[in-house]
Every structure is written in C-alpha cells, then in structure tokens.
C-alpha cells in the first residue's frame, strides 16, 4: 500500500490494535505520481509512505476489507493505493 505519510498513523494504529497481522512501514518514500513530485523539501513538500503486510492466500479478502475500512475511516481514498501481488519466501 502507498499512502500520504500523514495518513500512515491511522493504518499503523489499527494494525497494532488488531494484533493479528504483521506489517512493515517504510515511513518516507520520495517520488512522483499523479499529484506531482513529493521530495520532502520546501520546493516539493510531502512524502509518501509504503506499508507492507504478507498474508496467506486465504486471508487476502479479509485483509483487503480491513485495509479498505481503515482507508475509508481515515478519509484517505484519494491518497491511498492498495496493491496485491504474490510473494515467495526464499530460504
């Protein structure tokens, strides 16, 4: 998931309250998208944050509903993009 850095606290809180799902946050990501450049400086203020959680296939729908509920509650629809991809643990 990618969201505006200011919205990340809402997601982090809910995941901590839930206690069932692990997560990783990269608090500051700089880049350019539809809303323009976010570089965290005076000329291009703001930053994005990346939020990762890894779940089993059978947990995807429930986790997506959970994320979408947080996004809606935080009124972060416009600044939050949720993606699903497959991942394989390499040992």
C-alpha positions as CSV (number, residue, x, y, z in Angstrom):
1,X,0.0,0.0,0.0
2,X,1.2,3.5,-0.7
3,X,-0.3,6.5,1.1
4,X,0.5,10.0,2.1
5,X,2.8,10.0,5.0
6,X,0.4,11.9,7.1
7,X,-2.2,9.1,6.8
8,X,0.1,6.3,7.9
9,X,-0.6,6.7,11.6
10,X,-4.2,5.6,11.1
11,X,-3.1,2.4,9.4
12,X,-0.4,1.6,12.0
13,X,-2.8,2.2,14.9
14,X,-5.4,-0.2,13.5
15,X,-2.9,-2.9,12.8
16,X,-1.4,-2.6,16.3
17,X,-4.9,-2.7,17.8
18,X,-5.8,-5.8,15.7
19,X,-2.7,-7.6,16.9
20,X,-3.1,-10.4,14.4
21,X,-1.4,-9.1,11.3
22,X,2.3,-8.3,11.0
23,X,3.4,-5.3,9.0
24,X,6.4,-3.3,7.8
25,X,6.4,0.5,7.2
26,X,8.8,2.5,5.1
27,X,7.9,5.9,6.6
28,X,9.3,8.1,3.8
29,X,9.3,7.4,0.1
30,X,10.1,10.1,-2.4
31,X,8.8,10.0,-5.9
32,X,6.4,11.4,-8.5
33,X,2.9,10.4,-9.4
34,X,-0.4,12.0,-10.5
35,X,-0.2,14.6,-7.7
36,X,3.3,15.6,-8.7
37,X,6.7,15.3,-7.1
38,X,6.9,14.6,-3.4
39,X,10.5,15.0,-2.2
40,X,10.1,16.2,1.3
41,X,11.7,19.6,0.7
42,X,10.4,23.1,0.6
43,X,10.0,23.1,-3.2
44,X,8.3,19.7,-3.3
45,X,6.7,19.2,0.2
46,X,5.2,16.0,1.4
47,X,6.2,12.4,1.2
48,X,4.6,9.0,0.7
49,X,4.9,6.0,3.0
50,X,4.9,2.3,2.0
51,X,3.1,-0.2,4.1
52,X,3.6,-4.0,3.6
53,X,1.8,-6.9,5.1
54,X,2.2,-10.5,3.9
55,X,-0.7,-12.9,4.3
56,X,-1.7,-16.4,3.2
57,X,-3.9,-16.7,0.1
58,X,-7.0,-17.4,2.2
59,X,-6.5,-14.2,4.2
60,X,-6.4,-11.8,1.2
61,X,-10.1,-10.9,1.0
62,X,-10.3,-10.3,4.8
63,X,-7.1,-8.2,4.8
64,X,-8.2,-6.1,1.9
65,X,-11.5,-5.4,3.6
66,X,-9.6,-4.4,6.7
67,X,-7.3,-2.1,4.8
68,X,-10.2,-0.5,2.8
69,X,-12.1,0.1,6.1
70,X,-9.1,1.9,7.5
71,X,-8.7,3.9,4.3
72,X,-12.3,4.9,4.3
73,X,-12.4,5.8,8.0
74,X,-9.3,7.9,7.6
75,X,-10.8,9.6,4.5
76,X,-7.7,8.7,2.7
77,X,-9.3,7.3,-0.5
78,X,-7.6,9.9,-2.8
79,X,-4.1,9.5,-1.4
80,X,-4.0,5.7,-0.7
81,X,-3.4,3.0,-3.3
82,X,-3.6,-0.7,-2.3
83,X,-1.9,-3.4,-4.3
84,X,-1.9,-7.2,-4.1
85,X,0.9,-9.3,-5.5
86,X,2.3,-12.7,-4.9
87,X,5.4,-13.2,-2.9
88,X,7.6,-16.2,-2.3
89,X,9.8,-16.6,0.7
90,X,13.4,-17.6,-0.2
91,X,15.2,-19.7,2.3
